[in-house]
Amino acid sequence: MTTNSTTAVVAHGAGDLRVERVDVRPPAPGEAVVAVAYGGICGSDLHYWQHGAVGESVLRTPMVLGHEVVGTVVREAADGPDLPKARR
C-alpha cells in the first residue's frame, strides 16, 4: 500500500530519461523516510541514461536515478537507532 508520491528522475532505457511522479511505499524494517533537500547523480546514473546499462548491469525495467542525497529524516526506522532531531 502506498501512502504518497514524489517526483523522481526515471531512466526507461538508453536516451529515455523522464521526470515522473512515483509512489512511495511505507518504509520496511531498517529503513527511514527522508525529505530530500538536494540530490546528485553519479557516473552509473549517466551510463544508465546514455547507454541503458553499466557494464553487465542492463536496465530491464524503469529505474529511479539518484542515490546521493542530502535531507532530513522525517520518519525514523522502527527498529533503528535514535537519530538527532532536526532543528527548525
SULRAUR-V710610 format. One line per field, one symbol per residue. psi: psi as a letter, one per 40 degrees, with the letter a starting at -180 (. if undefined). Layout:
# SULRAUR-V710610
psi = ???
This chain:
# SULRAUR-V710610
psi = hidaiihihhheaheghihihiihiiiiheiihhhhdiiiiiddddddddeeihbehhhdiihhihegihahhehihdeiihiiiii.
